[in-house]
C-alpha cells in the first residue's frame, strides 16, 4: 500500500440540492454537505454522573435511534463563521436544553469516509446547566434521556433489544469517558 493518494480526475458534481451535493471523483461517488465546515458531536456529562442521549426517528433508516447530541457546523445563515465549540454548545442547547460551561474537544475524524466528506469533532461537555426544554428545532422531535453512567451499558442493550438503533458513536463517547487521562 502506497502512502500517496491516487491520482484522480477533477471532481464532478452529479446533483446539488439545498443541503447536499452528490459528487463523482474517479470511480467513487460521495456526498458533500453544502456550506458546512464540519459537525459537532457532544458527550455531555451531568454533575450527577449521567450521560445525555437523544432519541429520534431517522427517516433514512426507518427507525428510532439513540445518539449523542450533534449537529452540522456552519451551514445555517448567521452561523457560517461559528467555532466548532460554539456550535457544539448551540446544538447541545437546542437538542437537550442544557448549556455547558466547558466544551473540550476529544478527537476529530471522518463521519463515514466511504460516503461523505463530513468530519466530526467529538466534544466532552461538563458544567451543565438546564437553560431550556430541548427537543430540537423546526421539525425535529427529539426525546432527551439522562442515563446514569454506571448502568448505561445495560440500558443501551435493553433499548437495542426493543428495536431502537444505537449509533456506534455513542460507544465512541463512552470509550473516552472510560479512558480519561488523569
Backbone torsions as a table, in degrees:
resi	resn	phi	psi	omega
1	UNK	NA	131.6	-179.6
2	UNK	-83.4	149.0	175.9
3	UNK	-88.9	9.9	-179.0
4	UNK	-112.3	137.5	178.0
5	UNK	-65.4	151.3	179.2
6	UNK	-68.4	153.4	174.0
7	UNK	-78.5	121.3	-177.6
8	UNK	-123.1	153.2	173.3
9	UNK	-68.2	163.7	179.0
10	UNK	-58.5	147.7	178.2
11	UNK	-63.7	146.3	178.2
12	UNK	-122.0	128.8	176.8
13	UNK	-80.8	119.3	179.6
14	UNK	-86.9	-34.6	179.5
15	UNK	-159.5	144.5	177.6
16	UNK	-135.1	135.1	176.5
17	UNK	-128.4	-169.1	-177.3
18	UNK	-58.5	-42.8	-172.3
19	UNK	-112.2	-21.0	-173.1
20	UNK	-132.5	151.7	173.1
21	UNK	-127.1	130.4	175.0
22	UNK	-96.4	124.4	-173.0
23	UNK	-123.3	143.7	170.5
24	UNK	-114.1	132.1	176.3
25	UNK	-135.7	107.6	-172.9
26	UNK	66.8	-127.5	179.1
27	UNK	-92.2	1.7	-172.7
28	UNK	-104.6	139.4	172.3
29	UNK	-116.5	139.5	-178.6
30	UNK	-152.0	170.9	-176.2
31	UNK	-111.8	140.2	175.8
32	UNK	-120.9	135.4	175.6
33	UNK	-78.0	122.0	-179.1
34	UNK	-68.5	122.6	174.8
35	UNK	78.6	-4.7	-176.7
36	UNK	-83.0	146.9	175.5
37	UNK	-108.8	4.4	-179.9
38	UNK	149.3	-168.0	176.4
39	UNK	-139.4	149.1	178.0
40	UNK	-111.0	135.9	178.0
41	UNK	-125.1	131.2	-169.4
42	UNK	-121.7	120.3	170.2
43	UNK	-92.5	98.8	-174.8
44	UNK	-101.1	124.7	-176.8
45	UNK	-120.4	120.8	-179.5
46	UNK	-78.7	166.2	176.8
47	UNK	-62.7	-23.5	178.9
48	UNK	-87.3	12.9	178.9
49	UNK	61.9	47.4	175.2
50	UNK	-118.2	143.3	176.1
51	UNK	-96.3	136.0	176.4
52	UNK	-88.6	124.5	175.1
53	UNK	-122.5	152.0	177.7
54	UNK	-117.1	144.6	178.4
55	UNK	-123.5	133.0	177.6
56	UNK	-157.4	158.7	177.5
57	UNK	-80.7	128.4	179.6
58	UNK	-111.7	113.6	-175.6
59	UNK	-57.6	-44.3	-177.3
60	UNK	-58.2	-31.2	-179.3
61	UNK	-105.5	-0.7	179.0
62	UNK	49.6	50.7	-178.7
63	UNK	-159.4	160.3	170.0
64	UNK	-77.9	140.7	-179.9
65	UNK	-126.4	149.6	170.8
66	UNK	-105.5	128.7	-174.0
67	UNK	-141.6	163.1	164.8
68	UNK	-76.0	148.5	174.6
69	UNK	-56.2	141.9	-176.1
70	UNK	-161.7	167.1	175.4
71	UNK	-175.5	165.7	-179.2
72	UNK	-80.3	145.3	-179.6
73	UNK	-107.8	131.8	170.9
74	UNK	82.9	4.4	-175.2
75	UNK	-96.4	-4.3	-179.1
76	UNK	-106.7	145.8	177.0
77	UNK	-57.7	131.2	-178.7
78	UNK	91.1	-10.6	-179.5
79	UNK	-121.0	16.5	-175.5
80	UNK	-59.7	-36.0	-176.9
81	UNK	-104.0	16.4	-177.9
82	UNK	-64.9	136.1	176.6
83	UNK	-69.7	158.8	-179.5
84	UNK	-63.7	-39.9	179.2
85	UNK	-66.2	-40.4	177.5
86	UNK	-64.7	-41.5	177.8
87	UNK	-63.1	-40.5	178.5
88	UNK	-60.7	-43.7	179.8
89	UNK	-67.6	-39.5	177.8
90	UNK	-62.4	-46.6	179.4
91	UNK	-63.7	-40.1	178.0
92	UNK	-59.6	-44.7	178.9
93	UNK	-64.5	-46.1	-178.4
94	UNK	-61.5	-44.2	-173.5
95	UNK	-84.5	-36.4	-173.7
96	UNK	-113.9	-18.1	-175.7
97	UNK	84.6	6.1	179.5
98	UNK	-107.4	147.2	171.8
99	UNK	-113.6	148.1	-178.4
100	UNK	-110.8	135.5	174.2
101	UNK	-74.3	-36.3	-179.0
102	UNK	-123.8	131.0	177.3
103	UNK	-127.7	99.9	-173.4
104	UNK	-104.2	121.9	177.7
105	UNK	-70.5	135.8	-179.9
106	UNK	-106.2	-42.4	179.5
107	UNK	-166.6	162.1	174.3
108	UNK	-131.6	137.3	178.6
109	UNK	-160.4	177.0	179.9
110	UNK	-71.8	136.6	178.2
111	UNK	-67.9	-49.9	178.9
112	UNK	-159.0	85.7	-166.2
113	UNK	-62.7	-13.1	178.5
114	UNK	-87.9	-9.8	-173.8
115	UNK	-133.3	-19.9	-175.2
116	UNK	-142.4	153.6	176.5
117	UNK	-81.4	-8.3	-173.5
118	UNK	-59.8	132.6	173.7
119	UNK	-115.7	133.5	-174.5
120	UNK	-111.6	134.6	171.8
121	UNK	-106.8	123.3	176.5
122	UNK	-88.9	125.4	178.2
123	UNK	-113.6	148.5	168.9
124	UNK	-103.1	122.9	-178.8
125	UNK	-106.0	125.0	177.9
126	UNK	-134.1	172.4	-175.4
127	UNK	66.8	44.2	-174.8
128	UNK	-75.8	145.0	177.1
129	UNK	-141.8	130.8	178.6
130	UNK	-73.3	126.0	-179.2
131	UNK	-125.0	-4.8	-178.6
132	UNK	-166.0	-170.1	-177.0
133	UNK	-92.0	-20.5	-176.3
134	UNK	73.8	-157.4	179.6
135	UNK	96.3	-6.2	177.7
136	UNK	94.2	-174.7	-179.9
137	UNK	-126.1	162.1	177.2
138	UNK	58.0	-126.2	-176.6
139	UNK	-87.5	3.0	178.4
140	UNK	-65.9	144.3	178.0
141	UNK	-135.1	79.1	-170.4
142	UNK	-99.9	132.5	173.5
143	UNK	-102.0	129.1	-177.6
144	UNK	-98.2	133.9	176.1
145	UNK	-117.7	135.2	171.8
146	UNK	-109.9	106.3	-171.8
147	UNK	-111.3	123.7	178.3
148	UNK	-58.6	133.7	-179.5
149	UNK	-55.4	-40.7	-174.3
150	UNK	-64.7	-21.3	-178.4
151	UNK	-122.2	14.0	-173.4
152	UNK	-65.9	-37.5	-179.0
153	UNK	-63.2	-44.8	178.2
154	UNK	-64.9	-39.8	-179.8
155	UNK	-63.4	-45.0	178.9
156	UNK	-64.0	-40.7	178.8
157	UNK	-62.6	-42.4	178.6
158	UNK	-62.5	-47.8	-178.7
159	UNK	-64.6	-38.9	176.8
160	UNK	-62.1	-40.4	177.7
161	UNK	-64.5	-22.2	177.9
162	UNK	-86.7	1.8	177.8
163	UNK	96.6	2.2	177.6
164	UNK	-81.8	132.4	178.4
165	UNK	-81.2	130.5	177.0
166	UNK	-99.7	119.0	178.4
167	UNK	-63.0	127.8	-179.5
168	UNK	-57.9	-21.8	177.7
169	UNK	-66.0	-20.6	173.5
170	UNK	-60.7	-44.0	-179.4
171	UNK	-68.6	-30.9	174.4
172	UNK	-62.7	-45.6	176.9
173	UNK	-60.0	-42.6	179.5
174	UNK	-65.7	-34.2	175.4
175	UNK	-57.2	-49.7	-179.9
176	UNK	-64.3	-35.2	178.3
177	UNK	-64.5	-39.8	-177.4
178	UNK	-85.4	-9.9	-178.2
179	UNK	-125.2	44.5	179.2
180	UNK	-76.2	139.7	174.5
181	UNK	-86.1	139.9	-180.0
182	UNK	-82.9	NA	NA
